[in-house]
Amino acid sequence: MEGSRLMAVLESLNKKEVRELSKFLRSPFFNQREDVVQLFEFLVEWIFTLKATPTKERAFETLYPGRPYDAQQVRYAMSWLLKAIESYLALQPWLADERQQMAELARAYRERRLPKHFRQTMRQLNRRQQQQPIRNAEYFEYEYRIQLEQYAFTASRKRTGEHNLQEISDTIDLAFVARKLRQTCFLLAHQAVYKREYDFGLLEEALRFVDKKGLLRLPTIAGYYHCYYALSGIEPERHFREFKAILLRQSQRFPADEARDLYLLAINYCIRELNAGREGFAREGLDLYKEGFRTGMLLQEGQISRFTYRNAVAMALKEGELAWAETFIRDFRDKLPKEHRESMHSFSLARLAYVRRQYGKALEYLQRSEYQDLLLNLAAKTLMIKAFYELGEYDTLESHLDAMKVFLRRKDIIGYHRRNYRCIIRYTQKLLHLNRHDREEVEGLRKMIEGEEVLTERAWLLEQVGGR
């Protein structure tokens, strides 16, 4: 078990981390065992150069030449190496955070009764804090910690007089409100997909506090505030536009990972509105995608998720920006994870070909790849429905719809998606058998399609009802 954990951790390291770990392990402050250093070098060579997994016997022979094999000794060495690597990983965020180090240094100087050193460090810490462009919950938590350290120093030197107790109270309130609103937005987003009920605790008090104290002047709090109201359906369009404006103009106020999460919350909101038939949200979502790609906000370690790739193409096609979609499909192909690269690329080319009315070409692209992802598989099957229909291959389409029904029965699919694809199949079959000379039957089908709560192909189905 220890060996498999160690190998998994080693395989997750990048080149920079391997170099830094090599130095880390050679520091006697962190490690005093030479066999741990040798084991690390041995395993790195096998994993990254030889691309293989060595045996424990080979490892023992390298570490302890001439000694009889001792499996327990190898396990000890692996355990020591794993603990050293875990110490390195745990220390990295702290070593990269100058404010945290300075706060700890100020505390140490205070406890050692070195007031001049304390004041100098606090001046540097306050300067660094104010230079931060980011104003999220972590910023306010740092501010709280700085104020608390200042209070501890002042209170130890004079028992009476003015203290910064109000500042301490204010900053902890801001940190709480920022975190509470952020967490609530993610709860709402999760609830919308999985239909799970959550207890939102002190949310109402937090919202009233924002209004009472005028905290919408702070972009990071205002962003989550408007996001919450958009997701909860309370004046959603007004709050969404406020939320979007903050993202497009103030995203630098958030750390990169937090800004990316906010972009995805906003984009997913647009997708849900689109799925509900509000076509104007394609432009809203595309604006967010374009800005997210321009700034690199939607990339994570140089990669783009398959969902982001797919939805960006969908919105561009819906808005008729075919040239942008074609360029994006090409330029961002290699930024997809390898396991999804070919399927997402061929599917996206198929969608572009379909919009250009190249239906045969669309079917060719769809047949180029295996779609292991369940929802992508269903999306590909749906595109085939539309291509067969447009080509007039109705017998092939009937067989395809029957096979798709069997597929839906056999697969474990979230209720929202199951309902959507069942509706697509049902209404396509009704289209095939529709008596277009019977105005009452045609109008009845139109009303049924319009009345569906969940139907991603509503616009296409309505077009076929009216167009043939």
N, C-alpha and C positions, 0 to 999 in steps of 0.2 A: 504493500500500500504506500509506504513512504517513498519507494523508488518511482512509482507511477506519478505521485504528486510532484516529485522533484523534476521528472522529465517533462511533465506538462508545463511547469513554471519556466523551465529553461527554454522550451520551444516557443514560449510566448515572448521572449526577449527580442528586442531589436538590436542592431549592430552597436548603436551608441551605448545601450544598457550593458551589453556584453563587455565593452571596453571599460566602462565605469566600474562594473562589478569586479573586473580583474584587478583594478587599483584598490577597490574597497577591501577585497579579500586579503590583499598584501599588507594592509594596515594592521599593525599589532594591536591597535586600540579596539578593532572590531573582530579580529581573528588571529589566533596565535598558533594555528595548526597548519603545518605545511602540506599534510595530506589532503586537506580541504581545498587548498589552492590547486594542487595537482589534479584532484578529482574534477574540479571545475574545468580546467583546461582540457582534460581528457574528454569530458562529456561534450564540451563545446565543439571540439574537433569532430567527434563522431556525428553530432546532430547537424552542424552547419556546413561542414566540409565533406564528410563521407556520406551524409544523408542516411544514416543507419543507426540502429539501437545496439549498443554493445552489451555483452553479457557481464554479469557480476564477476565471473571468474577472470575475464579480461581486465576489468577495472582493478581487481585485487592485485593481479600480476603487475600492472603498471604502478600502482601505489606502493606495494610492499614486495619488491622483487626478491626472490630467493626464499620467501617465507611460505609455509604450507597454507593452503587456502582456508580462510576463516570467513564464512558468510556473515557472521554477526559483526565482524569488524567492518565489512563493507556497508552494512546497514547503518552502523554508527556514523561512518564517514558521510553517508548520504544524508542522514538526519542533521548532522552538524552543518553541512553545506546548505541544506534547505533552510535551516534557521537563519543562517547568515544572509542568504538571498532575501528572505522575508524581512529581515531587519533593514536591508538596503531599500526594498520597496516601500516599507513603512516610513523611512526617513526622507525619501525623495520629495514628497509634498512640503515637508517642513523646511528642507534645505533650499527649496525653490521660493520660499515665502519669506522675504526680507522683513516684512512687518511683524510676522510671528516671532522671528528670531530677535528682533529689536525689543518687542514687548517682553520676551523672556529675559533679555539682558537688563532691561529697566527694572524688572522685578528682582533680579539677582542683586543689582546695585542697591536697590532700596533695602533689601534684607541685610545687606552687608554694611548698611549705614554709610554709604558713599554718596552724599547728596549732590555734589558737583557732577559726578559721573551720571547719576540718575537724571538730573536736569538736562544735561547735554544729550543723552540718549532719547529722552522724551521730546526734546525739540526736533531731533532728527526724525523720530517716529511720527510726530504731528505733521511735519513737512511732507513726509512720504505719504501719509494718509490723505492729505489735502490734494496732493498731485494725482491721486487715483481718479481716472475718468469714470470708473465704474461706481455706481451707487445702488448696489443691490443689497440683499439681506446680510451678506457676509461683510459688506462695507460697514453697515450699521453695527454689526456685532463687534467688529474691530474697534469702532468708535466707542462702544460701550466698554470694551476691555481697557482702552486707553484712559477713558474717564475714571474707571474703577481703580486703575493703577495710580492715577493722579490723586484720587481721594485717599487711598491707603497711605500714600506718601504724606499728604498734607495733614491728615488726621493724626499721624504718628508724631508730628512736630508741633501741632497746636490743637488743643482740645476744643477751643471755642473759636467763633468767627465764621466767615463765609466758607462754605464748602460747595463742591460741584454736584450736590445731590440731585438737583433738578436735571442737569445734563445727563446724569446716569439714568434717571428715570425716563427721560425723553428718548435716548438712544435705544434702550431696551424695548420700548414701545414700538419704535420704527422697525427694529429687527424682527420683532414678533409679527407685526402687521404684514411686512413684506413676505415673510416665510408662510404665514397663514394664507394669504391670497394666492401665493404661488402653488401651494399644495392643493388648495381648493380647485384651482383650474385643472390640475391633473386628475383630481378625483372626478370632476365633471366630465372630462374627456373620456376617462375610462368608463364611467357610468353610461355614457351615450352609446358605447359599443357593446358593453357586456350586460347592460340593464341591471346593474347591481346598485342597491341603495346604500348610501353612506350617511353617517352622522357628521355634520359639518361643525359641530362644537361651537366655538366662540365666533363663528363667521359673522353673524349679524352685528355683534358688538364691534368687530374689526371694521366692517363697512361703515357703521355709524361714526366710528372714531376717525376714519379717513375723511368723511364729509365734514365733521365738526372741526377738525384741525387743519383743514385745507391742504391735505397731503397729496392732492392731484398735481401739485407743483413739482413733485418728485417723479420723473419719468418711470422709474422702475416700479414704484407703487401704482402709478396711474396705469401702466401697461397691464398689470395683473387685474386691477380693478375693472377696467373696461373689458378685458378678456373674460372675466367672471360673468359680467352682465350679458355679454354676447352669447356665451355658452349656455347660460341659464335661461335665455329667451326673454329677458326683461329689456324692452327696447333694443332688440339685438342688432338691428342694422346701424343705428346711431352709435352704439358702443363698439361695434366691429370697426367702423370707420375711424373712430378715435384710436382704437387698438392698432389698426393697420398704420395709421399716421405715425404713432410712436415707434413702431418697428422700422419704418422706412427712414425716419429722421433721427431716432435716438438709440438705435441698436448698439452703439458704442458704449452706452451706459451699462450694458450687461456683459458678463463674461461670455466668451464665444460659445461654450456649450449651452449656457442658459438662453442666449439669443437664438441659437438653433432650435431649442425646444419651443420657444415662443413662436418662431416662424412656422414650425410644424403644427402647433396648436391652431394658428390662424389659417394655415393651408387646409388642415383637416376640417375646420369649420366651413371653408369654402366648398370643399368636396361634399360635405353633408348637405349643404344648401343646394348644390348642383343636383345631387341625387334626388332631392325633394322637388326638383323642377324649376328652381330659380336660376335661370340661365345667366343672369348678369354676374354671378359669382365666378364664372370662368375667367373673366377679365381681372377680377380682384385677385384670384389665386395666381394667375399668370404674372401679374405685377410683382407679387411676392416671390415667385420662383425666379424671375429675372434678376431682381435685386439680390436674392439669396445666392445665386450663382455668380453674379458680378463681384460680390464681396467675398465669396468663398464661404459664406456663412453656412450653407447647406452641405458643405463637404466635411467629412470627418476623417482625419489622417489621409487626406487626398482622395478619399473614396466617396461615392454617392450610393445611397441605398437603392435597391431595385424599385421600391415603392415611390421614392422621389422621382426617379427617372421616368417611370411609367406615367405618373400623374402629371408631370410637367409636359410630357408629349401630348397627353390627352387634352389638357387645357389649351395648349397652343393650337391643336387641330380644331378644337371647338371654336376658337376665336379666329380661325382662318389664317393663322400665321404659319403657313406651310414651310416657307423658306427658313424661318427660325427653327421650326421643329426638325427639319432635315439636318440643319447644321448642328443642332443640339444632339440629335441621335448619333451623329458621326463623332463629334468632338468629345462626348462624355461616355462613349462606349467603353473605353479602357479604364474608366474610373469606377465601373461596376465591379462588385465582387466576382471573382473568376467563376464561381459555381453558377452564377445567374447571368453571366455576360452574354452568351450566345442566345439564350432563350429570350431575354429582354430585348436584345438588339433586333432579332428577327421579328418578334411580335410588334415592336414599334415601327419597323419598316412596313410591316403588313398593314398597320393602321394608317400610315401615311399613304400607302398605295390605294387603300380603300377610299379614303377621302378624295383622292385624285381620280376616282372611278376606274382604277386599274384592278378590277375585281379578280381576274385570273392571277395577276401578279401577287395580289394579297394572299390568295390561297397557296401560292408557291412558297412565299415567305413563312407562312404558318406551318407548312410541312417540313421546314428545314430543321426544326429543333424539337426536342422532347421537353414538355412542360411539367417538371416535377412539382413545382409550386402549385398547390391546389387552386388558389384563386386565379392565378395566371392561366392555368389550364382552362378554367371556366370562362375567363375573358376571351381566350383564344377560340373556344368553342362557340361563343356568342358572335365573335367576328365572322366565323365561318357561316353561321346562320344567315347573317346579313349578306355575305358575299354570294352564297348559293341562291338566296332570294333574288338579289339584283341580277344574277346571271340567268334567272328563270329555270334553274335546275331543281324543280320542285320535288321530284321523286327522291333525289339525293338528299334534299333538305328534310323530307319526312323521315327518312331512315336516320339522319343525323339527330333529329329531335328525339326520336325514340331512344337512341343510344344515350343521349344526354340525360334523359329522365332516369334511366337505369343507373347512370353514373352518379346522379344526385342522391338516389336511394342508398347507394353503397358507401358513400363517403360521409365522414363526420364533418359537417359544415355548420358554422354559426348560423343561428336562426335568421338573422337579417339577410345574409347572402343566399341561404336556401330559398327563402320566400321570394327574393328578387329573381333568381334564375328560374324558379318554377313559373313565375308570372311571365317571364320572357318566352319560355317554351309554350305556355298555354295560349298567349295572345298571338304568337307566330302561327300556331296551328289554326287558330280562328281566322287569321288572315288568309291562310291557304284555302280555307273552305268558305270564305265569305261570299255571299251573293251580292255583288256590287250593284245589282239592279234593284235590290230591296233597300230603299232609303232608310226605312225604320231599323233594319238589321245593321246597316252601316253606322247609323247614328248611335245605336245601342252599344256597339263595340267601341266607338269613340268615347262615349261617356264612361264605360268601364275602365278603359285605359287611363283616362284623365282622373278617375276617382281612386286609383291605386296609390297608397301611401308610399310604398317603396317600389320603384321601377326605374332602373338606370337607363333603359332604352326607350323611355316614354316618347321622346321627340321622334325617334326613328319610326316607332310603331304608328304614331299618329300621322306621320308623313305618308306611310304606306296605306293607311286607311283612306286618306284623302287623295292619294295620287294614282291609284290603280283601279 
